[in-house]
Amino acid sequence: MSDLSKPVAPSPIFRVGMKILAVFGLLLPWAFYLRHLVEGGSLAPAGFMSAASANSVTSAITVDVYLAALAFACWVLHERRVRRPWAYVLLCFGVGLSFALPLYLAVRAQARAS
């Protein structure tokens, strides 16, 4: 039986994988945001929230992602395993959770490997 309490250093493959996910997490959602802007939409809070809650499914996804982002922010600020943890919270709410989370995990894994 393995000892689950013993920390394992993340592999280089994990770190590269997280960096790749961060790139996809930056590019893919923002492709849709840019399309939204080109079609006359806005990223201003009132217009954005109106579009993000256009129906029950988009409302559920929006609430789900914002709650996950809030949990991520609390975790990062509580754990403080990287320099400038507040920067990842800003990235999370300014750019997106799908970018900030894998980037944070890659940086955290690099810090643990050092």
trRosetta pair geometry for C-beta under 8 A, 3 or more apart (Angstrom, degrees):
i j d omega theta_ij theta_ji phi_ij phi_ji
3 6 4.4 57 104 -4 112 116
7 112 7.3 -123 161 -161 130 128
9 112 5.8 -180 -129 130 70 100
9 113 5.2 101 -170 -103 112 69
10 14 4.4 -106 -178 78 103 142
10 15 6.1 116 122 -50 120 86
10 109 3.6 -51 55 -148 151 114
10 112 6.2 85 11 73 96 127
10 113 6.3 -82 58 -56 78 106
11 14 4.8 108 58 0 76 99
11 15 7.3 -141 99 -1 46 85
12 15 5.6 -54 -150 38 39 112
12 16 6.2 36 154 -17 70 105
12 113 7.9 90 -73 -127 67 163
13 16 5.9 -55 -146 40 31 108
13 17 6.1 35 153 -22 64 109
14 17 5.6 -57 -147 37 28 114
14 18 6.4 28 156 -19 65 105
14 109 5.9 -148 108 -148 113 162
15 18 5.9 -53 -148 35 30 110
15 19 6.6 29 152 -18 63 105
15 106 5.1 99 -155 -145 68 79
15 109 4.8 -155 -85 98 92 131
15 110 5.9 95 -131 -63 136 82
15 113 7.4 -53 -53 -13 141 147
16 19 5.7 -55 -150 36 34 112
16 20 6.4 36 151 -20 66 104
17 20 5.7 -53 -149 35 32 112
17 21 6.4 32 152 -17 65 104
18 21 5.6 -51 -147 38 34 112
18 22 6.4 41 151 -24 64 102
18 102 4.3 -175 -167 -173 75 88
18 103 7.2 165 150 -76 99 21
18 105 4.7 -135 -138 90 146 105
18 106 3.7 -173 99 -64 122 92
18 109 6.8 142 17 13 152 138
19 22 5.5 -48 -149 31 34 116
19 23 6.8 37 151 -20 63 99
19 102 7.2 -168 -65 142 18 107
19 103 7.4 69 -111 -106 55 61
19 106 4.9 97 -58 -118 76 160
20 23 5.8 -51 -154 32 34 111
20 24 6.6 29 150 -12 65 104
21 24 5.6 -55 -148 42 36 109
21 25 5.9 39 151 -23 67 110
21 98 7.7 -116 162 179 88 78
21 102 3.9 -161 92 -113 112 167
22 25 5.3 -56 -142 41 30 115
22 26 6.4 31 154 -20 63 103
22 99 5.5 70 -160 -155 71 57
22 102 4.2 -146 -59 90 78 107
22 103 4.1 96 -120 -61 141 81
22 106 6.6 -74 -23 -1 135 137
23 26 5.8 -55 -152 34 30 110
23 27 6.2 13 159 -7 67 113
24 27 6.0 -62 -135 46 30 101
24 28 5.4 18 176 -13 71 117
24 98 7.5 -79 105 154 77 114
25 28 6.9 -37 -106 37 19 101
25 29 6.9 7 -173 3 50 112
25 96 6.2 -163 164 100 91 116
25 97 7.7 -102 -168 100 127 45
25 98 3.3 -161 -141 133 103 82
25 99 4.0 -177 116 -70 107 51
25 100 7.8 -121 133 11 140 44
25 101 7.5 -148 -141 46 168 87
25 102 6.0 159 -3 25 145 121
25 103 7.9 -127 67 -24 135 94
26 29 7.6 -90 -168 43 13 93
26 30 6.3 -10 164 0 55 127
26 95 6.6 -24 -117 171 83 124
26 96 7.3 165 -103 47 45 118
26 98 7.9 -156 -42 101 37 89
26 99 4.4 78 -70 -106 73 123
27 30 6.2 -79 -147 47 21 104
27 31 6.3 32 160 -34 65 104
28 31 5.8 -47 -152 19 29 114
28 32 7.4 21 154 -9 59 100
28 98 7.5 -63 63 119 108 148
29 32 5.8 -59 -163 37 41 108
29 33 6.3 40 145 -19 73 105
29 96 5.2 133 70 -114 156 169
29 98 6.0 137 -23 49 131 134
29 99 7.8 -107 35 -31 126 102
30 33 5.0 -46 -140 38 45 115
30 34 6.1 50 157 -23 70 99
30 95 7.9 -37 -64 -165 118 80
30 96 7.6 -136 -50 -13 86 139
31 34 6.0 -51 -149 34 27 111
31 35 6.6 31 149 -19 60 105
32 35 5.5 -51 -148 35 35 114
32 36 6.3 41 150 -23 65 103
33 36 5.4 -51 -151 34 34 117
33 37 6.5 33 151 -18 65 103
33 43 6.8 37 -166 -85 113 116
34 37 5.6 -52 -149 36 34 111
34 38 6.3 36 152 -20 67 105
35 38 5.7 -53 -146 37 31 112
35 39 6.3 25 155 -14 64 110
36 39 5.9 -63 -150 41 27 108
36 41 3.9 -50 165 54 85 147
36 43 7.9 104 101 -66 124 78
36 51 6.8 99 -152 162 130 163
37 40 7.9 137 -179 7 30 7
37 41 5.7 -84 -81 68 33 84
37 42 7.4 79 -112 -97 73 27
37 43 7.0 -20 -81 -30 107 97
41 47 6.5 159 -171 152 70 119
41 48 7.8 89 166 -93 106 59
41 51 5.9 33 -143 -69 127 159
42 47 3.6 51 62 83 113 153
42 48 6.4 -102 101 -49 72 74
43 47 7.5 -7 7 80 7 108
43 48 5.3 38 -152 -73 38 126
44 47 5.0 63 64 25 91 106
44 48 6.3 -178 73 -13 36 97
45 48 5.8 -62 -133 41 22 109
45 49 6.0 15 172 -14 64 111
46 49 6.3 -59 -144 38 21 103
46 50 6.4 24 155 -21 59 110
47 50 5.6 -56 -149 34 30 115
47 51 6.5 24 156 -13 65 106
48 51 6.0 -60 -152 40 31 105
48 52 5.9 25 153 -17 68 113
49 52 5.4 -55 -135 43 34 111
49 53 6.1 8 167 2 67 111
49 62 7.8 117 -138 -177 65 152
50 53 6.6 -74 -144 50 21 90
50 54 7.4 61 148 -75 57 70
51 54 5.8 -5 -162 -49 39 108
51 58 7.9 -89 146 158 53 151
52 58 5.9 -163 179 156 41 109
52 59 7.5 104 132 -94 69 47
52 62 4.3 103 161 -98 110 142
53 58 6.1 -175 -114 104 21 100
53 59 4.3 54 -137 -92 80 89
53 62 6.1 -83 -71 34 74 155
54 58 5.0 34 42 48 84 150
54 59 7.9 -155 42 -42 40 81
55 58 5.4 87 50 18 70 99
55 59 6.9 -129 98 -7 33 95
56 59 5.6 -57 -145 38 29 115
56 60 6.3 31 157 -22 65 106
57 60 5.8 -53 -149 33 30 111
57 61 6.5 26 155 -14 64 106
58 61 5.7 -53 -144 40 35 110
58 62 6.0 39 155 -22 67 107
59 62 5.7 -55 -145 37 28 112
59 63 6.3 24 159 -14 65 107
60 63 6.1 -56 -145 39 27 106
60 64 6.1 30 155 -22 63 111
61 64 5.6 -56 -145 37 29 115
61 65 6.2 24 159 -16 65 108
62 65 6.1 -58 -146 38 26 105
62 66 6.3 19 159 -13 64 110
63 66 6.0 -59 -143 41 29 107
63 67 6.2 27 159 -17 65 109
64 67 6.1 -60 -148 38 24 107
64 68 6.4 22 155 -15 63 109
65 68 5.6 -55 -146 39 31 111
65 69 6.2 35 153 -22 65 106
65 97 6.0 -167 -171 22 91 141
66 69 5.4 -50 -143 36 33 114
66 70 6.4 37 154 -21 64 102
67 70 5.6 -50 -147 34 33 112
67 71 6.5 34 152 -18 64 104
68 71 5.6 -53 -148 38 33 112
68 72 6.3 38 151 -21 65 105
68 97 6.0 77 104 -161 106 163
69 72 5.5 -51 -146 36 32 115
69 73 6.3 36 153 -22 64 104
69 92 5.1 152 -155 162 99 115
69 93 6.4 116 165 -78 135 74
69 97 4.5 -115 -88 -74 93 121
70 73 5.6 -50 -147 34 32 113
70 74 6.5 32 154 -18 64 104
71 74 5.8 -53 -149 36 31 111
71 75 6.3 32 153 -20 64 108
72 75 5.7 -58 -148 37 29 113
72 76 6.2 28 157 -19 66 107
72 89 8.0 167 112 -106 87 67
72 92 5.9 178 98 -126 128 151
72 97 6.2 145 16 -136 158 104
72 100 7.1 115 140 104 144 116
72 101 5.8 -84 -132 -91 145 99
72 104 7.8 147 -177 35 111 159
73 76 6.0 -54 -144 36 28 109
73 77 6.2 19 161 -10 64 112
73 89 4.4 76 -132 -125 96 101
73 92 6.0 -150 -70 68 92 155
73 93 7.5 20 -74 -35 134 108
74 77 6.1 -64 -146 44 26 105
74 78 5.9 21 158 -16 65 115
75 78 5.9 -62 -143 41 25 107
75 79 5.8 16 164 -15 66 115
76 79 6.1 -58 -135 40 22 105
76 80 7.8 89 161 -65 50 41
76 82 7.7 -36 -157 37 94 110
76 85 4.8 169 155 -173 92 107
76 88 5.1 -136 -157 84 158 128
76 89 6.0 -168 77 -58 136 87
76 104 6.2 -76 -104 -148 122 150
77 80 7.0 16 -176 -60 30 81
77 85 5.6 155 -95 123 46 130
77 86 7.0 54 -99 -81 96 66
77 89 6.5 24 -52 -57 105 137
79 85 7.4 164 71 -121 79 146
80 85 5.4 -96 -109 -28 58 147
81 85 7.8 89 38 -86 50 117
81 108 5.2 53 104 -134 123 102
81 111 6.4 156 152 87 88 145
81 112 7.7 1 173 -58 126 94
82 85 5.8 123 66 -83 86 75
82 88 7.1 73 72 -26 139 135
82 104 6.8 -140 3 -152 155 77
82 107 5.2 56 -125 121 141 116
82 108 5.5 -86 -55 -83 112 72
82 111 5.9 -160 -101 -23 73 153
84 87 4.3 31 139 -6 112 119
84 88 7.8 131 116 -13 77 79
85 88 5.9 -50 -167 29 51 110
85 89 7.0 51 140 -17 72 101
86 89 5.3 -50 -154 34 45 116
86 90 6.4 47 149 -19 71 101
87 90 5.6 -51 -150 37 35 112
87 91 6.3 36 150 -19 66 104
88 91 5.4 -48 -144 38 35 113
88 92 6.2 46 151 -29 63 102
88 100 5.2 124 -171 -169 75 105
88 103 7.1 -171 -122 92 99 104
88 104 4.6 69 -142 -86 145 116
89 92 5.5 -48 -150 28 31 118
89 93 6.7 7 161 2 64 105
89 100 7.8 101 -88 -171 14 150
90 93 6.5 -69 -147 48 28 91
90 94 5.3 8 164 -4 69 126
91 94 5.9 -65 -122 52 23 100
91 95 5.0 -22 -169 26 68 117
91 96 8.0 -45 155 43 71 41
91 99 6.4 -114 162 104 107 106
91 100 4.1 149 106 -96 103 106
91 103 7.0 -62 129 64 157 144
92 95 7.4 -24 -73 52 7 78
92 96 7.2 -49 -158 126 38 15
92 97 5.3 37 -154 -91 87 61
92 99 8.0 -170 -101 70 43 81
92 100 3.8 -99 -76 52 68 166
92 101 7.3 74 -107 -46 102 72
95 99 4.9 -61 121 63 119 146
95 100 6.5 138 67 -46 106 94
96 99 4.8 86 70 10 89 102
96 100 6.8 -175 90 -4 43 92
97 100 5.8 -61 -130 45 32 103
97 101 5.5 29 175 -22 71 113
98 101 6.8 -34 -118 32 20 108
98 102 7.5 8 177 2 48 107
99 102 7.3 -79 -162 43 22 92
99 103 6.1 14 158 -14 63 122
100 103 5.8 -68 -145 43 27 112
100 104 5.9 30 160 -23 68 109
101 104 5.8 -55 -146 34 26 111
101 105 6.5 23 157 -16 62 106
102 105 5.4 -52 -144 38 37 113
102 106 6.2 40 156 -22 68 103
103 106 5.8 -53 -149 34 30 111
103 107 6.4 24 155 -13 65 107
104 107 5.9 -59 -146 41 29 106
104 108 5.9 30 156 -20 66 111
105 108 5.6 -54 -140 40 29 113
105 109 6.1 32 157 -21 64 107
106 109 5.8 -54 -146 36 27 111
106 110 6.4 29 153 -21 62 105
107 110 5.6 -51 -149 34 32 113
107 111 6.5 34 152 -20 64 104
108 111 5.7 -54 -151 35 32 112
108 112 6.5 29 151 -17 64 107
109 112 5.7 -56 -148 38 33 111
109 113 6.3 32 153 -21 66 107
110 113 5.7 -56 -146 35 31 110
110 114 6.6 35 154 -28 64 104
111 114 5.9 -51 -150 24 31 113
